[in-house]
Amino acid sequence: MQTVYIIGVGLIGGSLAIDIKKQRPDIIIYGIDNNAHHINEALERGIIDKKASIEAIEKADLVILATPVDTAVMLLPMLLDRISDFGLIVDVGSTKSSICKIVASHSKRRNFLAIHPIAGTEFSGPKAAVPNLFHQKTTIICEIEKTAATLQEKALNLFATIGMRVRYMHPESHDKHIAYMSHLSHISAFMLGKTVIEKEKNERDIFDMAGSGFESTVRLAKSSPAMWTPIFKQNKDNVIDTLHDYISNLSRFKSLLENDDFDGIYKEMDKTNYIKTILSGIQ
């Protein structure tokens, strides 16, 4: 592998560029982004070596598609039209069903691998890119059997080099599970932030009284709406299901409070404390 083209040099694309370059300094990393400021910033920070255009990807050994998911679905068929027989395209989006379906019958489907690295922060743009973001983090791979064996090997070797763990999943299963584990968390943070902003009119009160619990809970509300709106759109049905379950639990908690059932509240929280055991077991 000699040339890597990254389309979307933000948090995920930029962090992958940093880790790839760290492990393979001989690789030339090209950046493509419709935001000229992002490209210039990525060059200044040494995240990419050169800027490029989509027309040049026929020279790529690897293309990392790290755009918002609606843009990725639009671009991928065109990228596959241009990629060489020996090049691989991976997308890193948070939804997998739509992008797998859009190229299901493409003549170069074997040159595409759908992945989702379970890593990130609430920040965006090249300035958010950091080294070792993916170390010991899981990346979900969907429909690996549809990717050419030699290209599978190329991708898996790269993931191992930068410290990723790999898990395989069907696209529909991925989207269902990620709705609970990630998409719902972001909605909860956005709506908690909205509730506080609407009710606490004095910004000084919010700043002075926001403890670490509030800050950590609402952290994801800093995330980019431009990235998350297409995710909610693509995974709408699964997100609605998660919201139904979440609202049901909130309503139950509210009902317990209204009925002074504090024993019931204790039991609800005590039962949920088991999440500590689950999360400590995956370190």
VOMAR-825723 format. One record per residue (C-alpha): x, y, z; residue in three letters. Coordinates in steps of 0.001 Angstrom, whole numbers, always signed. Layout:
N
{px:X | py:Y | pz:Z | residuo:ALA}
...
! end
This chain:
283
{px:+0 | py:+0 | pz:+0 | residuo:MET}
{px:+1544 | py:+3274 | pz:-1170 | residuo:GLN}
{px:-1276 | py:+5783 | pz:-1627 | residuo:THR}
{px:-4244 | py:+6523 | pz:+641 | residuo:VAL}
{px:-6937 | py:+9025 | pz:-293 | residuo:TYR}
{px:-9132 | py:+10340 | pz:+2510 | residuo:ILE}
{px:-12403 | py:+11969 | pz:+1522 | residuo:ILE}
{px:-13480 | py:+14086 | pz:+4475 | residuo:GLY}
{px:-10484 | py:+15122 | pz:+6588 | residuo:VAL}
{px:-12348 | py:+15627 | pz:+9859 | residuo:GLY}
{px:-12253 | py:+13783 | pz:+13175 | residuo:LEU}
{px:-12430 | py:+10212 | pz:+11854 | residuo:ILE}
{px:-10715 | py:+10660 | pz:+8493 | residuo:GLY}
{px:-8001 | py:+12835 | pz:+10010 | residuo:GLY}
{px:-7391 | py:+10527 | pz:+12965 | residuo:SER}
{px:-7082 | py:+7555 | pz:+10613 | residuo:LEU}
{px:-4586 | py:+9525 | pz:+8537 | residuo:ALA}
{px:-2495 | py:+10279 | pz:+11623 | residuo:ILE}
{px:-2432 | py:+6635 | pz:+12745 | residuo:ASP}
{px:-1708 | py:+5261 | pz:+9278 | residuo:ILE}
{px:+1153 | py:+7716 | pz:+8789 | residuo:LYS}
{px:+2563 | py:+6881 | pz:+12211 | residuo:LYS}
{px:+2719 | py:+3180 | pz:+11391 | residuo:GLN}
{px:+3573 | py:+3529 | pz:+7700 | residuo:ARG}
{px:+5514 | py:+6788 | pz:+7136 | residuo:PRO}
{px:+6264 | py:+5727 | pz:+3558 | residuo:ASP}
{px:+2589 | py:+5987 | pz:+2577 | residuo:ILE}
{px:+1501 | py:+9182 | pz:+802 | residuo:ILE}
{px:-1820 | py:+10434 | pz:+2178 | residuo:ILE}
{px:-3988 | py:+12607 | pz:-50 | residuo:TYR}
{px:-6885 | py:+14653 | pz:+1270 | residuo:GLY}
{px:-10155 | py:+15490 | pz:-463 | residuo:ILE}
{px:-12719 | py:+17782 | pz:+1129 | residuo:ASP}
{px:-15286 | py:+20253 | pz:-182 | residuo:ASN}
{px:-14212 | py:+22642 | pz:+2576 | residuo:ASN}
{px:-11039 | py:+24389 | pz:+1417 | residuo:ALA}
{px:-10276 | py:+25549 | pz:+4953 | residuo:HIS}
{px:-10306 | py:+21934 | pz:+6163 | residuo:HIS}
{px:-7871 | py:+20888 | pz:+3449 | residuo:ILE}
{px:-5503 | py:+23752 | pz:+4239 | residuo:ASN}
{px:-5714 | py:+23050 | pz:+7962 | residuo:GLU}
{px:-5043 | py:+19341 | pz:+7398 | residuo:ALA}
{px:-1962 | py:+20238 | pz:+5341 | residuo:LEU}
{px:-715 | py:+22699 | pz:+7960 | residuo:GLU}
{px:-1134 | py:+20131 | pz:+10722 | residuo:ARG}
{px:+627 | py:+17428 | pz:+8724 | residuo:GLY}
{px:-2478 | py:+15214 | pz:+8729 | residuo:ILE}
{px:-2280 | py:+14808 | pz:+4961 | residuo:ILE}
{px:+677 | py:+15083 | pz:+2601 | residuo:ASP}
{px:-1112 | py:+16530 | pz:-418 | residuo:LYS}
{px:-4541 | py:+17665 | pz:-1515 | residuo:LYS}
{px:-6260 | py:+15889 | pz:-4378 | residuo:ALA}
{px:-9515 | py:+15589 | pz:-6300 | residuo:SER}
{px:-11948 | py:+12702 | pz:-6683 | residuo:ILE}
{px:-10817 | py:+12293 | pz:-10296 | residuo:GLU}
{px:-7406 | py:+11122 | pz:-9017 | residuo:ALA}
{px:-8629 | py:+8151 | pz:-6959 | residuo:ILE}
{px:-7973 | py:+5736 | pz:-9800 | residuo:GLU}
{px:-4386 | py:+5865 | pz:-8514 | residuo:LYS}
{px:-5384 | py:+4973 | pz:-4949 | residuo:ALA}
{px:-4511 | py:+1787 | pz:-3146 | residuo:ASP}
{px:-7020 | py:+2740 | pz:-439 | residuo:LEU}
{px:-9825 | py:+5297 | pz:-310 | residuo:VAL}
{px:-11347 | py:+6142 | pz:+3091 | residuo:ILE}
{px:-14783 | py:+7687 | pz:+2703 | residuo:LEU}
{px:-15309 | py:+9733 | pz:+5878 | residuo:ALA}
{px:-18095 | py:+12133 | pz:+4913 | residuo:THR}
{px:-21583 | py:+12496 | pz:+6428 | residuo:PRO}
{px:-23581 | py:+9364 | pz:+5626 | residuo:VAL}
{px:-25894 | py:+11020 | pz:+3077 | residuo:ASP}
{px:-22892 | py:+12275 | pz:+1118 | residuo:THR}
{px:-21225 | py:+8857 | pz:+1357 | residuo:ALA}
{px:-24262 | py:+7128 | pz:-170 | residuo:VAL}
{px:-24251 | py:+9632 | pz:-3021 | residuo:MET}
{px:-20495 | py:+9428 | pz:-3676 | residuo:LEU}
{px:-19799 | py:+5709 | pz:-3334 | residuo:LEU}
{px:-21184 | py:+4472 | pz:-6696 | residuo:PRO}
{px:-19193 | py:+7161 | pz:-8515 | residuo:MET}
{px:-16058 | py:+6297 | pz:-6553 | residuo:LEU}
{px:-16425 | py:+2622 | pz:-7426 | residuo:LEU}
{px:-16731 | py:+3604 | pz:-11084 | residuo:ASP}
{px:-13298 | py:+5258 | pz:-10823 | residuo:ARG}
{px:-11356 | py:+2926 | pz:-8519 | residuo:ILE}
{px:-8844 | py:+564 | pz:-10094 | residuo:SER}
{px:-9309 | py:-3192 | pz:-9916 | residuo:ASP}
{px:-6647 | py:-3277 | pz:-7197 | residuo:PHE}
{px:-7958 | py:-384 | pz:-5097 | residuo:GLY}
{px:-10178 | py:-616 | pz:-2019 | residuo:LEU}
{px:-12807 | py:+1836 | pz:-775 | residuo:ILE}
{px:-13939 | py:+1753 | pz:+2844 | residuo:VAL}
{px:-16602 | py:+3942 | pz:+4377 | residuo:ASP}
{px:-16617 | py:+4699 | pz:+8098 | residuo:VAL}
{px:-20191 | py:+5898 | pz:+8566 | residuo:GLY}
{px:-22485 | py:+5210 | pz:+11509 | residuo:SER}
{px:-25173 | py:+3584 | pz:+9341 | residuo:THR}
{px:-24495 | py:+609 | pz:+7107 | residuo:LYS}
{px:-27736 | py:-639 | pz:+5501 | residuo:SER}
{px:-28224 | py:+2235 | pz:+3064 | residuo:SER}
{px:-24654 | py:+2291 | pz:+1800 | residuo:ILE}
{px:-24505 | py:-1486 | pz:+1347 | residuo:CYS}
{px:-27783 | py:-1468 | pz:-590 | residuo:LYS}
{px:-26765 | py:+1359 | pz:-2910 | residuo:ILE}
{px:-23847 | py:-660 | pz:-4333 | residuo:VAL}
{px:-25265 | py:-4183 | pz:-3954 | residuo:ALA}
{px:-25321 | py:-4745 | pz:-7711 | residuo:SER}
{px:-22372 | py:-2541 | pz:-8681 | residuo:HIS}
{px:-19889 | py:-4304 | pz:-10943 | residuo:SER}
{px:-17059 | py:-3354 | pz:-8540 | residuo:LYS}
{px:-18834 | py:-4256 | pz:-5321 | residuo:ARG}
{px:-15811 | py:-6442 | pz:-4510 | residuo:ARG}
{px:-13721 | py:-3232 | pz:-4192 | residuo:ASN}
{px:-15784 | py:-1896 | pz:-1288 | residuo:PHE}
{px:-15730 | py:-2680 | pz:+2433 | residuo:LEU}
{px:-18318 | py:-1243 | pz:+4838 | residuo:ALA}
{px:-16887 | py:-516 | pz:+8286 | residuo:ILE}
{px:-17828 | py:+1482 | pz:+11369 | residuo:HIS}
{px:-15052 | py:+2255 | pz:+13848 | residuo:PRO}
{px:-16664 | py:+2618 | pz:+17283 | residuo:ILE}
{px:-14563 | py:+5614 | pz:+18268 | residuo:ALA}
{px:-14926 | py:+9351 | pz:+18236 | residuo:GLY}
{px:-15494 | py:+12527 | pz:+20203 | residuo:THR}
{px:-18057 | py:+15335 | pz:+20123 | residuo:GLU}
{px:-15707 | py:+17519 | pz:+18074 | residuo:PHE}
{px:-15365 | py:+17843 | pz:+14309 | residuo:SER}
{px:-12992 | py:+19091 | pz:+11633 | residuo:GLY}
{px:-9234 | py:+18509 | pz:+11182 | residuo:PRO}
{px:-8457 | py:+20197 | pz:+14503 | residuo:LYS}
{px:-10393 | py:+17378 | pz:+16216 | residuo:ALA}
{px:-8157 | py:+14656 | pz:+14715 | residuo:ALA}
{px:-5995 | py:+12917 | pz:+17305 | residuo:VAL}
{px:-3500 | py:+10034 | pz:+17343 | residuo:PRO}
{px:-4436 | py:+6613 | pz:+18743 | residuo:ASN}
{px:-8180 | py:+7287 | pz:+18533 | residuo:LEU}
{px:-8762 | py:+3718 | pz:+17335 | residuo:PHE}
{px:-6299 | py:+1872 | pz:+19556 | residuo:HIS}
{px:-8088 | py:-1059 | pz:+21213 | residuo:GLN}
{px:-11400 | py:+149 | pz:+19783 | residuo:LYS}
{px:-13776 | py:-2120 | pz:+17892 | residuo:THR}
{px:-14551 | py:-1620 | pz:+14237 | residuo:THR}
{px:-17661 | py:-3295 | pz:+12866 | residuo:ILE}
{px:-17294 | py:-4830 | pz:+9409 | residuo:ILE}
{px:-20386 | py:-5613 | pz:+7342 | residuo:CYS}
{px:-20669 | py:-8007 | pz:+4400 | residuo:GLU}
{px:-16960 | py:-8773 | pz:+4296 | residuo:ILE}
{px:-17694 | py:-11803 | pz:+2125 | residuo:GLU}
{px:-18660 | py:-9424 | pz:-703 | residuo:LYS}
{px:-15193 | py:-7841 | pz:-744 | residuo:THR}
{px:-12358 | py:-9420 | pz:-2755 | residuo:ALA}
{px:-10218 | py:-11681 | pz:-561 | residuo:ALA}
{px:-6961 | py:-9879 | pz:-1326 | residuo:THR}
{px:-8560 | py:-6535 | pz:-457 | residuo:LEU}
{px:-10027 | py:-7965 | pz:+2750 | residuo:GLN}
{px:-6514 | py:-8953 | pz:+3762 | residuo:GLU}
{px:-5195 | py:-5476 | pz:+2958 | residuo:LYS}
{px:-7845 | py:-3865 | pz:+5159 | residuo:ALA}
{px:-7538 | py:-6304 | pz:+8061 | residuo:LEU}
{px:-3760 | py:-5899 | pz:+8137 | residuo:ASN}
{px:-4168 | py:-2136 | pz:+8291 | residuo:LEU}
{px:-6740 | py:-2326 | pz:+11097 | residuo:PHE}
{px:-4461 | py:-4610 | pz:+13099 | residuo:ALA}
{px:-1506 | py:-2283 | pz:+12547 | residuo:THR}
{px:-3315 | py:+688 | pz:+14110 | residuo:ILE}
{px:-4645 | py:-1413 | pz:+16982 | residuo:GLY}
{px:-8267 | py:-1956 | pz:+16026 | residuo:MET}
{px:-10331 | py:-4913 | pz:+17158 | residuo:ARG}
{px:-12684 | py:-6346 | pz:+14544 | residuo:VAL}
{px:-16230 | py:-7661 | pz:+14801 | residuo:ARG}
{px:-18429 | py:-8834 | pz:+11924 | residuo:TYR}
{px:-22106 | py:-7950 | pz:+11674 | residuo:MET}
{px:-24961 | py:-7850 | pz:+9170 | residuo:HIS}
{px:-25801 | py:-4266 | pz:+8077 | residuo:PRO}
{px:-29370 | py:-4412 | pz:+9401 | residuo:GLU}
{px:-28206 | py:-5820 | pz:+12737 | residuo:SER}
{px:-25547 | py:-3138 | pz:+12983 | residuo:HIS}
{px:-28056 | py:-355 | pz:+12419 | residuo:ASP}
{px:-30465 | py:-1770 | pz:+14995 | residuo:LYS}
{px:-27821 | py:-2172 | pz:+17690 | residuo:HIS}
{px:-26092 | py:+1148 | pz:+17013 | residuo:ILE}
{px:-29416 | py:+2967 | pz:+17331 | residuo:ALA}
{px:-29505 | py:+1913 | pz:+20995 | residuo:TYR}
{px:-25795 | py:+2192 | pz:+21740 | residuo:MET}
{px:-24971 | py:+5466 | pz:+19975 | residuo:SER}
{px:-27826 | py:+7233 | pz:+18217 | residuo:HIS}
{px:-30096 | py:+7282 | pz:+21275 | residuo:LEU}
{px:-27254 | py:+8662 | pz:+23404 | residuo:SER}
{px:-26874 | py:+11612 | pz:+21061 | residuo:HIS}
{px:-30611 | py:+12319 | pz:+20997 | residuo:ILE}
{px:-30709 | py:+12189 | pz:+24800 | residuo:SER}
{px:-27821 | py:+14658 | pz:+25030 | residuo:ALA}
{px:-29326 | py:+17053 | pz:+22494 | residuo:PHE}
{px:-32723 | py:+17026 | pz:+24192 | residuo:MET}
{px:-31253 | py:+17392 | pz:+27691 | residuo:LEU}
{px:-29290 | py:+20403 | pz:+26470 | residuo:GLY}
{px:-32421 | py:+21813 | pz:+24807 | residuo:LYS}
{px:-34475 | py:+21368 | pz:+28003 | residuo:THR}
{px:-31895 | py:+23170 | pz:+30137 | residuo:VAL}
{px:-31448 | py:+26021 | pz:+27642 | residuo:ILE}
{px:-35206 | py:+26536 | pz:+27431 | residuo:GLU}
{px:-35784 | py:+26519 | pz:+31195 | residuo:LYS}
{px:-32604 | py:+28174 | pz:+32457 | residuo:GLU}
{px:-32661 | py:+31576 | pz:+30799 | residuo:LYS}
{px:-29596 | py:+32865 | pz:+32634 | residuo:ASN}
{px:-26489 | py:+31463 | pz:+30930 | residuo:GLU}
{px:-24402 | py:+32307 | pz:+33995 | residuo:ARG}
{px:-26584 | py:+29964 | pz:+36080 | residuo:ASP}
{px:-25972 | py:+27142 | pz:+33592 | residuo:ILE}
{px:-22232 | py:+27766 | pz:+33594 | residuo:PHE}
{px:-21910 | py:+28093 | pz:+37391 | residuo:ASP}
{px:-24215 | py:+25227 | pz:+38365 | residuo:MET}
{px:-23326 | py:+22644 | pz:+35715 | residuo:ALA}
{px:-21396 | py:+19932 | pz:+37519 | residuo:GLY}
{px:-19358 | py:+17147 | pz:+36014 | residuo:SER}
{px:-22428 | py:+14910 | pz:+35837 | residuo:GLY}
{px:-24331 | py:+17359 | pz:+33671 | residuo:PHE}
{px:-21275 | py:+18134 | pz:+31569 | residuo:GLU}
{px:-20536 | py:+14477 | pz:+30831 | residuo:SER}
{px:-24197 | py:+13693 | pz:+30116 | residuo:THR}
{px:-24713 | py:+16612 | pz:+27746 | residuo:VAL}
{px:-21259 | py:+16340 | pz:+26105 | residuo:ARG}
{px:-22616 | py:+14776 | pz:+22921 | residuo:LEU}
{px:-24899 | py:+17774 | pz:+22352 | residuo:ALA}
{px:-21769 | py:+19549 | pz:+21084 | residuo:LYS}
{px:-21764 | py:+17173 | pz:+18096 | residuo:SER}
{px:-22305 | py:+18418 | pz:+14544 | residuo:SER}
{px:-25969 | py:+18577 | pz:+13426 | residuo:PRO}
{px:-24715 | py:+18366 | pz:+9831 | residuo:ALA}
{px:-23328 | py:+14909 | pz:+10604 | residuo:MET}
{px:-26110 | py:+13624 | pz:+12853 | residuo:TRP}
{px:-29241 | py:+14685 | pz:+10961 | residuo:THR}
{px:-28423 | py:+12358 | pz:+7997 | residuo:PRO}
{px:-27694 | py:+9537 | pz:+10449 | residuo:ILE}
{px:-31107 | py:+9902 | pz:+12066 | residuo:PHE}
{px:-32686 | py:+10078 | pz:+8606 | residuo:LYS}
{px:-31003 | py:+6908 | pz:+7347 | residuo:GLN}
{px:-31695 | py:+4975 | pz:+10548 | residuo:ASN}
{px:-35128 | py:+6494 | pz:+11184 | residuo:LYS}
{px:-37085 | py:+3292 | pz:+11886 | residuo:ASP}
{px:-34550 | py:+1911 | pz:+14356 | residuo:ASN}
{px:-34182 | py:+5281 | pz:+16079 | residuo:VAL}
{px:-37969 | py:+5526 | pz:+16499 | residuo:ILE}
{px:-37982 | py:+2078 | pz:+18111 | residuo:ASP}
{px:-35273 | py:+3116 | pz:+20564 | residuo:THR}
{px:-37119 | py:+6318 | pz:+21401 | residuo:LEU}
{px:-40304 | py:+4340 | pz:+22074 | residuo:HIS}
{px:-38446 | py:+2161 | pz:+24588 | residuo:ASP}
{px:-36617 | py:+5110 | pz:+26135 | residuo:TYR}
{px:-39757 | py:+7229 | pz:+26513 | residuo:ILE}
{px:-41526 | py:+4241 | pz:+28053 | residuo:SER}
{px:-38804 | py:+3985 | pz:+30716 | residuo:ASN}
{px:-38900 | py:+7738 | pz:+31365 | residuo:LEU}
{px:-42680 | py:+7591 | pz:+31718 | residuo:SER}
{px:-42388 | py:+4713 | pz:+34165 | residuo:ARG}
{px:-39856 | py:+6655 | pz:+36256 | residuo:PHE}
{px:-42152 | py:+9690 | pz:+36230 | residuo:LYS}
{px:-45080 | py:+7530 | pz:+37325 | residuo:SER}
{px:-43068 | py:+6062 | pz:+40214 | residuo:LEU}
{px:-42237 | py:+9593 | pz:+41381 | residuo:LEU}
{px:-45835 | py:+10754 | pz:+41090 | residuo:GLU}
{px:-46942 | py:+7802 | pz:+43222 | residuo:ASN}
{px:-44186 | py:+8277 | pz:+45830 | residuo:ASP}
{px:-42911 | py:+4791 | pz:+45003 | residuo:ASP}
{px:-39314 | py:+5411 | pz:+46037 | residuo:PHE}
{px:-38763 | py:+1722 | pz:+46682 | residuo:ASP}
{px:-39611 | py:+1161 | pz:+43022 | residuo:GLY}
{px:-37222 | py:+3947 | pz:+41996 | residuo:ILE}
{px:-34449 | py:+2378 | pz:+44060 | residuo:TYR}
{px:-35070 | py:-1005 | pz:+42421 | residuo:LYS}
{px:-34996 | py:+539 | pz:+38937 | residuo:GLU}
{px:-31651 | py:+2214 | pz:+39574 | residuo:MET}
{px:-30191 | py:-757 | pz:+41416 | residuo:ASP}
{px:-31073 | py:-3066 | pz:+38535 | residuo:LYS}
{px:-29544 | py:-629 | pz:+36049 | residuo:THR}
{px:-26305 | py:-492 | pz:+38044 | residuo:ASN}
{px:-25436 | py:-3773 | pz:+36341 | residuo:TYR}
{px:-24299 | py:-1664 | pz:+33393 | residuo:ILE}
{px:-21085 | py:-1085 | pz:+35402 | residuo:LYS}
{px:-20316 | py:-4798 | pz:+35269 | residuo:THR}
{px:-20980 | py:-4983 | pz:+31542 | residuo:ILE}
{px:-18790 | py:-1997 | pz:+30688 | residuo:LEU}
{px:-15939 | py:-2971 | pz:+32986 | residuo:SER}
{px:-15887 | py:-6366 | pz:+31304 | residuo:GLY}
{px:-15134 | py:-4926 | pz:+27842 | residuo:ILE}
{px:-12056 | py:-2912 | pz:+28792 | residuo:GLN}
! end
